Structure formats: C-alpha cells, structure tokens
Amino acid sequence: MSNKQFRKITRFIHIFAGSVLGVYVYSPLGSEPTFQAFTQFLIFPLILTATGITLWQQPVILKFLKKNHQKPTQKYDSSKSSTTFRTAEALSQINKE
C-alpha cells in the first residue's frame, strides 16, 4: 500500500468517525443509550484519536513500521572483522596446549 492510499483510507475513516460524533452531538440519537455508549467508548477514544494521531505522525509511524519489517541485507563476514570469534572446539584445543 502506498503512502497516498494509506492517507486516503485513514482520512476517510477519520471523517466518517467525526460525522458519527456530529450525529451524536446534534441529533436526537444522542439520547439513545446504545448509541451513546458506542460513541463515547468506541468512536471518540479509539477511532478518532488513533486516526488523528496517524494522520499527524504518518511519516514517523511508516518509518517505524518499515524499519521493523526490513530483512538484513548484509551477512556477517568474519574475515573482515577485527575481532576473532572462536568455536568451543578451537578453545578446547588451545587450552590443551
């Protein structure tokens, strides 16, 4: 998914959740207990806050996600290392001598 698609989807969810919050505040549905609980405990704290922070900090979040999912590109080459790692067999042979 590209950054543009991610931002469009997040913006759509944010606008939809904001419109549900507007319905809660300005319509008679706001007095219905089920809709009230749905809006107070799901829409506002979870969806609007999460999408708002995502829209605000999108570059940082995507950078973090890409960093955690990258595969290592280089393998360790012991011949280029300045330190020497020895196996247990090599150490036991050195100790015997």
N, C-alpha and C positions, 0 to 999 in steps of 0.2 A: 504494500500500500504506500503510495507516495504521500509526501507531506501535505500536498494540496487536498487530496482526498480525505486524509485524516482530519485536517482542519475543517473541511466542509461537513463531515459527519458529526464532529464534535460540536460545531456551531449549530447544526440542525437540532441535535439533542438538547443543547443549552436553550435555544429559542423555544422549543416545544415545552420544556420543563418550566421556563419562565411564563409561558402562556397558561399553563396549568396553575401556576401560582397566581396569575392575574385573575383567573376564573375563581379561585378560592377567595380572593380578596373582594372582588367586585360583583359576584353573583350570589343568588340565594343558595347555591350548592355549598357554599362555605359553612352553612349551619348544619349540614348533614354530618353526623359523627364519623362515618366511614371515610368520606372524602376528606374530612378534617384531619383524621389520623394519617391517612395516606399522604397528604400534602405536608403535614408537619414533621413526620418521621421518615419519609422516603424522598419525596421530591426535593424539598429545600435542603436538608443537610447532606444528603448523599449525592444526588444527581447534579443540582445546580452548583454546589461547591466544587465537586470533582471536575465538572466540565469547565467551570470558570477558571480554576487553577490550571487545568490542562491548556486552555486557550492562552492564558497569561504566560505560562512557563513551558510552552511546547518545545522550543529548541533544547532546553535543558533536559526535559524528560526523554525526548527522542535520542539525544546523545547518550544518556544513561542506558537506555534500552539497547542501543546498538553496541555499546561498549561491553555489556554483559553477554551478548549473544555472538560475539565475534570468535572465530576459531583462531588459534595461534597460527601465524603464517610461517614462522621460522622454527626449525627444530634445534635443539641444543647440540652443539658440536664441541666435544670435549677437547679436540685438538687445538681449537682456537682459544680455549680458556687458559687463564693464567694460573688457576688453581688446579690441583690434581685430585681426582676422586679415585679411591681405590676400593676394590671389592674386598669382601671378607676373606676370600682365599689369598689374595695378594698380601693382605695384612698379616695373616697367619704365617705365611712363608717368611715375611720379614721378621716376625717375632721369633721364629725357629732359628734363624741365623744369628 
